[in-house]
Amino acid sequence: MRRINLLPVAERRRTAERLRSGAPAILLLVGAVALIFMVGAYLFFLVRLNGVESEIAELDRQIAEQNTRLAELAPYRDLQARLEAKKPVADGIFRSRFAWDQFLQGLAFVIPESTALESLAAEAAPVNIQAPPEQPLEPPGAVTFTGLALPRYLNVADFVVQMNNLRYLSNAELDSAQLFSEEAFAQPAISFEVASELVTVVGENGTEVRLEGGSPTEAAGTEDPYQAGVDRRGVER
């Protein structure tokens, strides 16, 4: 089939000229839109780039501050390791120390009214950081008491018995006892000397040893020595 253009020749020429004259305008419009898009994309990425550079600068500042702090803390870098290495020694000393305060308080409670102390000389057992928990240190310490008693030797014997009942002492023995009378005293008195062993139970007076069945924060040896009815040797008070 053959196409036939029924428009006059002059009209066909005008139509072709209009199409040829409108093409540059369309091209210019498309170019302007593309240019605007490119400028917008450039501005967008420029703003993003400036934001990233600001973040990088802030991170660099923070890194510099942290490096400065690390340099200041460098001398203490191995402090934790040194403390951990010394902790077993400190714990061992803490657990195997002798509780002088509790011993003297307990002594004040058990001295009979018929006797009075003049002096005491004591030396605790040497600290042993390797000693097993809840076991007495060996060799034990020693203490020597000198005192006065009313003029009955039974009063001196009562003092010896009371010393053996104190949980920090064991094997108390009378070394000497002598009746004498002086003008300074209203009545005769007995001067005596008693020697005993000082007992140190490892962990008994520290918080480092956990009681069997107790919580980790439960202190070992928290039982009141003056309220307990029976001491560790099974002697009724």
C-alpha positions as CSV (number, residue, x, y, z in Angstrom):
1,M,0.0,0.0,0.0
2,R,1.4,3.4,-0.8
3,R,1.0,6.4,1.5
4,I,-0.2,9.7,0.0
5,N,0.4,13.0,1.7
6,L,-2.7,15.1,0.9
7,L,-1.3,18.3,2.5
8,P,-0.2,21.0,0.1
9,V,3.5,21.3,-0.6
10,A,3.7,24.7,1.1
11,E,2.0,23.4,4.2
12,R,4.3,20.4,4.3
13,R,7.3,22.8,4.2
14,R,6.0,25.0,7.0
15,T,5.5,21.9,9.2
16,A,9.0,20.7,8.6
17,E,10.4,24.2,9.4
18,R,8.5,24.3,12.7
19,L,9.9,20.9,13.7
20,R,13.4,22.0,12.8
21,S,13.1,25.3,14.7
22,G,11.7,23.7,17.9
23,A,14.4,21.0,18.2
24,P,17.1,23.4,19.6
25,A,14.6,24.7,22.2
26,I,13.8,21.2,23.4
27,L,17.5,20.4,23.5
28,L,18.2,23.5,25.5
29,L,15.4,22.6,28.0
30,V,16.7,19.1,28.4
31,G,20.2,20.4,28.9
32,A,19.1,23.0,31.5
33,V,17.3,20.2,33.4
34,A,20.3,18.0,33.3
35,L,22.5,20.9,34.4
36,I,20.3,21.7,37.3
37,F,20.3,18.0,38.4
38,M,24.1,17.9,38.2
39,V,24.4,21.1,40.2
40,G,22.0,19.7,42.8
41,A,23.8,16.4,43.0
42,Y,27.2,18.3,43.3
43,L,25.8,20.4,46.2
44,F,24.3,17.4,47.9
45,F,27.6,15.4,47.8
46,L,29.6,18.5,48.8
47,V,27.5,18.9,51.9
48,R,27.8,15.2,52.7
49,L,31.6,15.4,52.2
50,N,31.9,18.4,54.5
51,G,29.9,16.5,57.2
52,V,32.1,13.4,56.9
53,E,35.2,15.6,57.1
54,S,33.8,17.2,60.2
55,E,33.2,13.8,61.7
56,I,36.7,12.7,60.8
57,A,38.2,15.8,62.4
58,E,36.1,15.1,65.6
59,L,37.3,11.5,65.7
60,D,40.9,12.6,65.2
61,R,40.5,15.0,68.2
62,Q,39.0,12.2,70.4
63,I,41.8,9.8,69.3
64,A,44.4,12.5,70.2
65,E,42.8,13.0,73.7
66,Q,42.7,9.2,74.3
67,N,46.3,8.9,73.2
68,T,47.2,11.6,75.7
69,R,45.4,9.8,78.5
70,L,47.0,6.5,77.6
71,A,50.4,8.2,77.7
72,E,49.6,9.6,81.2
73,L,48.4,6.1,82.4
74,A,51.3,4.2,80.9
75,P,53.3,4.1,84.2
76,Y,50.3,2.3,85.8
77,R,49.7,-0.1,82.9
78,D,51.0,-3.1,84.9
79,L,49.6,-2.0,88.3
80,Q,46.7,-4.4,88.1
81,A,48.9,-7.3,87.3
82,R,51.2,-6.4,90.2
83,L,48.3,-6.1,92.6
84,E,46.9,-9.5,91.5
85,A,50.4,-11.0,92.0
86,K,50.5,-9.6,95.5
87,K,46.9,-10.4,96.5
88,P,47.6,-14.0,97.6
89,V,50.4,-12.8,99.9
90,A,48.1,-10.1,101.4
91,D,45.3,-12.5,101.8
92,G,47.6,-15.0,103.5
93,I,48.8,-12.4,105.9
94,F,45.3,-11.2,106.6
95,R,43.9,-14.7,107.2
96,S,46.7,-15.9,109.5
97,R,47.0,-12.8,111.7
98,F,46.3,-13.0,115.4
99,A,43.2,-11.1,116.6
100,W,44.8,-9.2,119.5
101,D,41.8,-7.0,120.0
102,Q,39.3,-9.9,120.4
103,F,41.8,-11.7,122.5
104,L,42.1,-8.9,125.0
105,Q,38.4,-8.3,125.1
106,G,37.8,-12.0,125.8
107,L,40.5,-12.0,128.4
108,A,38.7,-9.1,130.2
109,F,35.6,-11.3,130.4
110,V,37.1,-14.5,131.8
111,I,39.5,-13.1,134.5
112,P,38.0,-14.3,137.9
113,E,37.0,-11.6,140.4
114,S,39.4,-13.1,142.9
115,T,42.4,-12.4,140.7
116,A,44.0,-9.4,139.1
117,L,46.6,-9.2,136.3
118,E,49.9,-7.3,136.8
119,S,51.4,-7.9,133.4
120,L,51.4,-10.2,130.4
121,A,54.1,-10.9,127.7
122,A,52.9,-12.4,124.5
123,E,54.1,-13.4,121.0
124,A,51.8,-14.7,118.4
125,A,52.6,-17.5,116.0
126,P,54.5,-16.5,112.9
127,V,52.4,-15.7,109.9
128,N,52.2,-18.5,107.4
129,I,50.5,-17.6,104.1
130,Q,50.6,-21.2,103.0
131,A,48.7,-22.6,106.0
132,P,45.4,-24.4,105.2
133,P,42.2,-22.5,106.2
134,E,40.5,-23.2,109.5
135,Q,43.6,-24.9,110.9
136,P,45.7,-23.7,113.9
137,L,49.1,-22.2,113.0
138,E,52.1,-24.3,114.0
139,P,54.1,-23.7,116.2
140,P,51.6,-21.8,118.3
141,G,52.4,-18.5,120.0
142,A,53.0,-18.0,123.7
143,V,51.8,-15.8,126.5
144,T,52.9,-15.4,130.1
145,F,50.6,-13.9,132.8
146,T,51.7,-12.5,136.1
147,G,49.1,-11.5,138.7
148,L,47.8,-11.5,142.2
149,A,45.0,-13.6,143.8
150,L,43.2,-13.6,147.1
151,P,45.1,-15.8,149.6
152,R,43.6,-19.1,148.4
153,Y,45.4,-21.3,145.9
154,L,42.0,-22.3,144.6
155,N,41.7,-18.8,143.2
156,V,44.9,-19.3,141.2
157,A,43.6,-22.6,139.9
158,D,40.3,-20.9,138.9
159,F,42.4,-18.4,136.8
160,V,44.2,-21.3,135.0
161,V,40.9,-23.0,134.2
162,Q,39.4,-19.8,132.9
163,M,42.5,-19.2,130.6
164,N,42.0,-22.7,129.2
165,N,38.4,-21.9,128.4
166,L,39.4,-18.8,126.4
167,R,39.4,-19.9,122.7
168,Y,42.6,-18.1,121.9
169,L,44.5,-20.0,124.6
170,S,45.3,-23.6,125.2
171,N,47.5,-25.7,127.6
172,A,47.6,-23.0,130.3
173,E,49.9,-24.1,133.1
174,L,50.9,-22.6,136.4
175,D,54.6,-21.9,136.5
176,S,54.8,-20.4,140.1
177,A,52.6,-19.3,142.9
178,Q,53.8,-17.7,146.2
179,L,52.0,-16.4,149.2
180,F,53.3,-13.1,150.5
181,S,52.2,-10.3,152.7
182,E,53.2,-6.6,152.5
183,E,52.2,-3.5,154.3
184,A,50.8,-2.1,151.0
185,F,48.1,-4.8,151.0
186,A,45.3,-5.0,153.5
187,Q,45.6,-8.8,153.6
188,P,48.1,-11.5,152.3
189,A,48.0,-12.3,148.5
190,I,49.3,-14.9,146.2
191,S,51.7,-13.8,143.4
192,F,51.5,-16.2,140.5
193,E,52.8,-16.8,137.0
194,V,50.8,-18.7,134.3
195,A,52.1,-19.7,130.8
196,S,49.9,-20.6,127.9
197,E,49.9,-21.1,124.1
198,L,48.3,-18.5,121.8
199,V,46.1,-20.2,119.2
200,T,45.7,-18.7,115.8
201,V,43.1,-20.4,113.5
202,V,43.7,-19.5,109.9
203,G,40.9,-17.5,108.4
204,E,38.9,-17.4,111.7
205,N,39.1,-13.7,112.0
206,G,39.1,-12.7,108.4
207,T,36.6,-12.3,105.5
208,E,38.8,-14.1,102.9
209,V,37.8,-17.6,104.0
210,R,34.3,-18.7,103.0
211,L,32.4,-20.7,105.6
212,E,31.2,-24.1,104.5
213,G,27.7,-23.6,103.1
214,G,27.9,-19.8,103.5
215,S,27.7,-17.1,101.0
216,P,30.8,-15.6,99.4
217,T,30.3,-12.4,101.4
218,E,29.8,-14.2,104.7
219,A,32.8,-13.5,107.0
220,A,34.6,-16.5,108.5
221,G,34.7,-16.5,112.3
222,T,31.9,-14.0,112.8
223,E,30.5,-16.0,115.7
224,D,30.6,-13.9,118.8
225,P,33.2,-15.5,121.1
226,Y,31.4,-14.3,124.2
227,Q,28.0,-15.6,123.1
228,A,29.0,-19.0,122.0
229,G,28.3,-21.8,124.5
230,V,31.2,-24.0,123.4
231,D,34.6,-23.0,122.1
232,R,36.5,-24.9,119.3
233,R,38.0,-27.3,121.8
234,G,34.6,-28.3,123.0
235,V,35.0,-26.8,126.4
236,E,31.7,-25.6,127.8
237,R,31.9,-22.0,129.0
